[in-house]
Amino acid sequence: MTEIIEVSLTAEQVADRDAWSAGTYQREYDAVTVARQFAYQQTADPIFMQYQRGEATEKEWLAAVEAVKDANPYPVRAS
């Protein structure tokens, strides 16, 4: 069995941990933004170009946009 040893953090380590925790939401939000940008480029943007040329409908394009949003939801900020 592994023994767990508790170690006290210094004030600097506590401050670093708190700063890291405070930025968690923003990091998650930024990651979703990047994932959405990539997904739009791969799926929705080509359909948009087809829509512009009359080869796809607006409904198809908007469905692709919604699919990207559904697959990559933004995090909910803890209150």
C-alpha positions as CSV (number, residue, x, y, z in Angstrom):
1,M,0.0,0.0,0.0
2,T,1.3,3.5,-0.9
3,E,1.6,5.9,2.0
4,I,0.3,9.4,1.3
5,I,2.4,12.1,2.7
6,E,0.8,15.5,3.1
7,V,3.1,18.5,2.4
8,S,2.3,22.1,3.3
9,L,2.5,24.5,0.4
10,T,4.4,27.8,0.7
11,A,2.5,31.0,0.2
12,E,4.0,31.3,-3.3
13,Q,2.8,27.8,-4.2
14,V,-0.7,28.6,-2.9
15,A,-0.8,31.8,-4.9
16,D,0.3,29.9,-8.0
17,R,-2.3,27.2,-7.5
18,D,-5.0,29.8,-7.0
19,A,-4.0,31.8,-10.1
20,W,-4.0,28.5,-12.1
21,S,-7.5,27.7,-10.9
22,A,-8.8,31.1,-11.7
23,G,-7.7,30.7,-15.3
24,T,-9.3,27.3,-15.8
25,Y,-12.5,28.6,-17.3
26,Q,-10.6,30.8,-19.8
27,R,-8.3,28.0,-20.9
28,E,-11.3,25.7,-21.4
29,Y,-13.1,28.4,-23.4
30,D,-10.1,29.1,-25.5
31,A,-9.7,25.4,-26.3
32,V,-13.3,25.2,-27.4
33,T,-12.8,28.3,-29.6
34,V,-9.8,26.7,-31.3
35,A,-11.7,23.4,-31.8
36,R,-14.7,25.2,-33.3
37,Q,-12.5,27.2,-35.7
38,F,-10.9,24.0,-36.9
39,A,-14.3,22.2,-37.2
40,Y,-15.8,25.1,-39.1
41,Q,-13.0,25.1,-41.6
42,Q,-13.3,21.3,-42.1
43,T,-17.1,21.0,-42.3
44,A,-19.2,24.2,-42.3
45,D,-17.0,26.4,-44.5
46,P,-17.0,24.1,-47.5
47,I,-20.8,23.8,-47.3
48,F,-21.0,27.6,-47.1
49,M,-19.0,27.9,-50.3
50,Q,-21.3,25.4,-51.9
51,Y,-24.3,27.5,-50.7
52,Q,-22.7,30.6,-52.2
53,R,-22.5,28.7,-55.6
54,G,-26.0,27.4,-55.3
55,E,-24.9,23.8,-54.8
56,A,-26.2,23.5,-51.2
57,T,-29.0,25.1,-49.3
58,E,-28.8,27.6,-46.5
59,K,-30.5,25.0,-44.3
60,E,-27.6,22.5,-45.0
61,W,-25.0,25.2,-44.2
62,L,-26.7,26.3,-40.9
63,A,-27.2,22.6,-39.9
64,A,-23.4,22.1,-40.3
65,V,-22.8,25.2,-38.2
66,E,-25.1,23.9,-35.5
67,A,-23.4,20.5,-35.6
68,V,-20.1,22.1,-34.9
69,K,-21.6,24.1,-31.9
70,D,-23.3,21.0,-30.6
71,A,-20.0,19.0,-30.8
72,N,-18.0,21.7,-29.1
73,P,-20.0,23.3,-26.4
74,Y,-18.6,26.2,-24.4
75,P,-17.9,25.5,-20.7
76,V,-20.4,26.8,-18.2
77,R,-18.8,29.3,-15.8
78,A,-19.1,28.2,-12.2
79,S,-20.9,30.8,-10.1
